[in-house]
Amino acid sequence: MSGGELVLSLDFELLWGVRDHATRESYGRHILGGREAIPQMLARFERHGIAATWATVGALFCGSREELLEALPPEELRPRYANAALSNYRYLDEIGRDEALDPCYFAASLVARIAACPGQEIATHTMSHFYGLEAGASLESFVADLDAACKVAARRGITLRSIVFPRNQYAAAHLDALRPRGIRRYRGTPQAWAYRPAAGPGQTLPRRALRLLDAHTGVLGPHLYRPGGDNVPASHFLRPRAGRLAALHPRHLSVIERAMTRAARSGAGFHLWWHPHNFGAETEANLAGLDRLIAHFKRLQGDYGMVSRCMAESGGRE
Ligand SMILES: [Zn+2]
């Protein structure tokens, strides 16, 4: 017996997370498919006693367009990204009245459903899917964004305790803003160079190619961490089974399983993350992949006493 912990986190963002490079027309089907997949993930988590952190974009909590517009930071505190396409404030005109009419931008019913499921943590992914390292994103605008996210969550009785920074864009100053707001945990990146935080242009082809190779071979190591710190760093992104790489998906799952086993044997942490919309196409096949990983976790739980924890409880309850 040794133990170890498994942390799962999902970046729940709907179209807010991809709007700079995708539209309702090009990606809406995945977003809606992701919504359908959420109850199926929750059923599995509940059945097997699996905890997960749902890092949710603050705008999703809002019940209507009216509530959203009122909850967003004032004009002067919004980010002014040098690359204007990154700003979700640019797309406010295309947003419908409420969740029933615009399920690509609102999700209050799903947030409530996740919060009601045992072991699930609702965390934040910022209010507007904020990009902290992009030129034009001031710290002041980040803080205003975070405060808005805390407020919409509190209005629904949810206290935010963890954060996932959109596209891993954060620096020391962003971390300093967390504790005063009660946010004690964040998801950092794996240590390897290919995973280091950077603004958009820093995510070069060689780095992306290396991450792709790592996902299918584990060449950069298992990316384990010592549980108990503020940083609960990601180990692997669970890639969707899709397109040309579908045939390699079993190999990707094997890389994850091997790293989980290493964590269980050495008492370390393993942190797997994905987006609900990654399950939005080929949902059954992707759920089958999740089933395989859950079955592997159950074996490690039996053999080594590995535990499943949300980010806020990484390392055991405080
Ligand atoms: Zn995101």
Boltz pocket constraint, residues with backbone or C-beta under 6 A from the ligand:
constraints:
  - pocket:
      binder: B
      contacts: [[A, 11], [A, 13], [A, 17], [A, 125], [A, 129], [A, 165], [A, 166], [A, 167]]
      max_distance: 6.0
